[in-house]
Amino acid sequence: MPDSAAHVAAIPESHRDLLERPLIMILATTLPDGTPQATPVWFHFEEGYIYLNTAVGRLKDRAIRANPYVALVVVDPENIYRYIQVRGPVVEINEEQGRAHIDYLAWRYTGAERYTSNPPDQRRVRFKIAPEKIHVMG
């Protein structure tokens, strides 16, 4: 079970905007066989934590549950040499908030009231990441 008491590192003000804007984040996980896997994802940043979402049973979900430590990168689309990289543990896996969270992300990224790209009865999961190691450039 993820550790909900993990230390949360502060995001530098110089790059905080990259987490506050609706940009695409690259999520890197480690698969059970030890190989890396990276995926572009929607996210949101709130009170020092980063929140991601996926369907229950997808590769991201299985990888995170097997090894709940991830790396994330957001590149500034206006300056590709400016980015933030965050590594940290997944401190919460929440299926109860999964559907509401993907609807929130759909609104954040598209302005739609609901996420309609998959069946409405699809089980979703929200992951809460505690930034532990932060690297910024640019």
N, C-alpha and C positions, 0 to 999 in steps of 0.2 A: 504494500500500500504506500502511495506517495506520502512524503513527510510534509505536513502542512505548516511546520514550524521552521521551514528553510529560511536562511538569510536572504534578504532581497537587496541587491546592489542598486544604487541610485543611477538612473539614466542621466547622462550629462545633458545639461540644458542646451548645449551646442547642437545636439542631434535628437532631442526630444520630439521635434516636429516630425521626424520620420516615422515615429510610432503613433503620433496623434492624427496624422493624415491618413486617408483611406488608400494606402499604397499596397502593393502586393509584397508579401513576405515569402522568402524561401525558407521552408522548414526542412531541416536535415534530421533524420532519425537513423538508428542502427537496427537493422533487421536481425532476427534471431540467429541467422547464420554468420553474423558479424559484418556483413557488407553494409555500406551506407546507402541511403535512399534520400532523395531531395524532391520536394514538391512545392510549387507556388500555392499560397493559401491566402484567404482573407483572414483578418485578425482585428482585434481591438486591444487598446492599452488603457488600463484603468487602475488608479491607486497603486502604481508600481508593478502591476502584474500584466502579463500578456495572455490573451485568451484566443484560442483557436477552436475550430469545429470540424468534425467530419462525420460520416455515417458510421454507425456501429458495424464492425466487421471488416471495414476497408483496411488496406495495407497500413495506412498511417495509424489507425486505431490499434491494430494488432502489434505494430512495432513499438508504439508508445507504451502500451500495457506491458510488453515484454521487457522493455528497457526505458523507464520513464525519465530520460535525460535527453534533451534536444539542443540543437543549435539553430539559430535563426539569423537571417540576414535581410535587411531592407536597404536597397540602393536608391539614392535620390535620383528621380528620373530627369531632373534638370542639370545634374552634375554626377556622371557615373563614377567619379573618383571620390565621392562623398557617400559614406555608408555607415551603418551600425551593425555590428555582429553581437548577438547575445547568446550565451550558453547558460543552461540552468535546468533544474529538475522540474518535472511536472508534479505540482503539489496537490492537484485536485483533478479527479476524473468524474464528471457529473453528467449522467444521462438524463436526469430529471429536467435540467435546464437546456438540454441540447436543442430541442425544437425552437424554443423562444430565442435562443442565442443565434441560430442560423437565420431566423427571421430578422433579428436586429442587424446582423451582418449584411443581409440582402438590402435592408433599408440604407445602411451606411455606405455601401458600394454602388447601389443602383437606384436608390430612391423607392424601390418597390416595398409594399407593405408586408409581403410574405415571400419566402423563398419557394419558388415553384419549379425549379429545375429537376426535382426528384419527387416521387410520390409523397403525398402529405402524411402518410402513415410510416414513412421511413424513420427508423430510430436513429437519432443523432446524439452526439456526445460533445461536450464542451471540455476542453483542457485548459487548466490554469498553470502558467509557467512563471516561476520565480526567477527573475534575472539574477545570475550569480557571478558570471564573468562577462565583462562588456569590453568591446574593442571598437573604437571609432576611427574613421579616416576622413580627411577632407574638411 
